[in-house]
Amino acid sequence: MDLKKFSAQALIIIISTIVLAITVSTNNLSLSTAAGISFLIILSSNFITKYIVAYILESKISISFWSIYQFGLRKDSHFKRPVPMIWLPIILAFITRGMFWWLGVLSFDVEPRTERVAKRHGLYRFTQMTEWHIAWIAAFGIIVNLTLAIIGYLLGFELFAKLNIYFAVWSLIPLSDLDGNKILMASRIMWFVLAVIVAIFFGFALITV
């Protein structure tokens, strides 16, 4: 990843961190610093894990703000350009007075490394990423956040642990271009297994309030 692209990806993570920190500290400003540090680790770990898995699968990823393109059921009911929804978490948090957190702010795209694949399969063969491969990239992002949640609880960082779980919950929602939809489109079984695991974590987070 060149310096320019790395800087752009880092900026997206930083902006997302600020937005999510504001979102979860709407009713308690004392949480803003801890939430900010937590989300910086959460988002960075999620991206780095996906980047590594993508590299192993001979591809590369890039993250962007989650955006919507379609606004109706008809195929021609869409915006001319995708509309970034990075502002949505803060708006919903203020409208609901901090009772509802929207944490789905990032999506990712995958691009195969043609030159690497060509060495193994021949030029222009098998260069497209399958839905199965993309699903595994998304799944490992969720898995690393659940792992961080366990570490957080063991070290006594309850807020950090819970935010990892909440972020994993949002990542698994099969909506638009969020990670959950990428997983569901590839394998309902994979999505269901992850949903059960995440639900267990979420239930534990709720009873430890």
Backbone hydrogen bonds, N-H to C=O, Kabsch-Sander energy under -0.5 kcal/mol:
donor,donor_aa,acceptor,acceptor_aa,energy
6,F,2,D,-2.6
7,S,3,L,-2.5
8,A,4,K,-1.9
9,Q,5,K,-2.5
10,A,6,F,-2.5
11,L,7,S,-2.2
12,I,8,A,-1.8
13,I,9,Q,-1.9
14,I,10,A,-2.4
15,I,11,L,-2.7
16,S,12,I,-2.3
17,T,13,I,-2.4
18,I,14,I,-2.3
19,V,15,I,-2.4
20,L,16,S,-2.6
21,A,17,T,-2.3
22,I,18,I,-2.3
23,T,19,V,-2.1
24,V,20,L,-2.2
25,S,21,A,-1.0
26,T,23,T,-0.9
31,L,28,N,-2.1
32,S,29,L,-1.5
35,A,31,L,-3.2
36,G,32,S,-2.4
37,I,33,T,-2.4
38,S,34,A,-2.3
39,F,35,A,-2.9
40,L,36,G,-1.9
41,I,37,I,-1.9
42,I,38,S,-2.8
43,L,39,F,-2.9
44,S,40,L,-1.8
45,S,41,I,-2.6
46,N,42,I,-2.0
47,F,43,L,-2.3
48,I,44,S,-2.9
49,T,45,S,-2.4
50,K,46,N,-2.0
51,Y,47,F,-2.7
52,I,48,I,-2.3
53,V,49,T,-2.6
54,A,50,K,-2.8
55,Y,51,Y,-2.1
56,I,52,I,-2.3
57,L,53,V,-1.8
58,E,55,Y,-1.7
59,S,54,A,-2.3
60,K,111,E,-2.4
62,S,109,D,-1.8
64,S,107,S,-2.3
66,W,105,V,-3.1
68,I,83,V,-1.9
71,F,77,S,-2.1
72,G,77,S,-1.1
77,S,74,R,-1.6
78,H,76,D,-1.5
79,F,69,Y,-2.7
83,V,68,I,-3.0
85,M,66,W,-3.0
88,L,85,M,-1.4
91,I,87,W,-1.9
92,L,88,L,-2.7
93,A,89,P,-2.1
94,F,90,I,-2.2
95,I,91,I,-2.5
96,T,92,L,-2.5
97,R,94,F,-0.7
98,G,93,A,-3.5
99,M,96,T,-1.1
102,W,100,F,-0.5
103,L,101,W,-0.7
105,V,103,L,-1.4
107,S,64,S,-2.4
109,D,62,S,-2.6
111,E,60,K,-3.0
113,R,58,E,-2.5
114,T,112,P,-1.2
116,R,113,R,-0.6
117,V,113,R,-2.3
118,A,114,T,-2.5
119,K,115,E,-0.8
120,R,116,R,-0.6
120,R,117,V,-1.0
121,H,117,V,-2.7
122,G,118,A,-1.7
125,R,122,G,-1.7
134,I,130,T,-2.1
135,A,131,E,-2.3
136,W,132,W,-1.8
137,I,133,H,-1.8
138,A,134,I,-2.2
139,A,135,A,-2.8
140,F,136,W,-2.3
141,G,137,I,-1.1
142,I,138,A,-1.5
143,I,139,A,-2.6
144,V,140,F,-2.3
145,N,141,G,-1.3
146,L,142,I,-1.9
147,T,143,I,-2.2
148,L,144,V,-2.3
149,A,145,N,-1.7
150,I,146,L,-1.9
151,I,147,T,-2.2
152,G,148,L,-2.8
153,Y,149,A,-2.4
154,L,150,I,-2.4
155,L,151,I,-2.1
156,G,152,G,-0.6
156,G,153,Y,-0.8
157,F,152,G,-2.7
158,E,156,G,-1.3
161,A,157,F,-2.2
162,K,158,E,-2.7
163,L,159,L,-2.6
164,N,160,F,-1.7
165,I,161,A,-1.8
166,Y,162,K,-3.0
167,F,163,L,-2.4
168,A,164,N,-2.0
169,V,165,I,-2.4
170,W,166,Y,-2.2
171,S,167,F,-2.3
172,L,168,A,-1.4
173,I,169,V,-0.6
173,I,170,W,-0.8
175,L,173,I,-2.3
178,L,175,L,-2.7
180,G,171,S,-1.9
180,G,173,I,-0.5
181,N,173,I,-0.7
181,N,178,L,-0.9
182,K,178,L,-1.3
183,I,179,D,-2.0
184,L,180,G,-2.6
185,M,181,N,-2.3
186,A,182,K,-0.8
186,A,183,I,-0.6
187,S,183,I,-2.8
191,W,187,S,-2.1
192,F,188,R,-2.7
193,V,189,I,-2.6
194,L,190,M,-2.3
195,A,191,W,-2.5
196,V,192,F,-2.4
197,I,193,V,-2.1
198,V,194,L,-3.1
199,A,195,A,-2.4
200,I,196,V,-1.9
201,F,197,I,-2.1
202,F,198,V,-2.9
203,G,199,A,-2.6
204,F,200,I,-2.1
205,A,201,F,-2.3
206,L,202,F,-2.0
207,I,203,G,-1.9
208,T,204,F,-0.9
209,V,206,L,-1.2
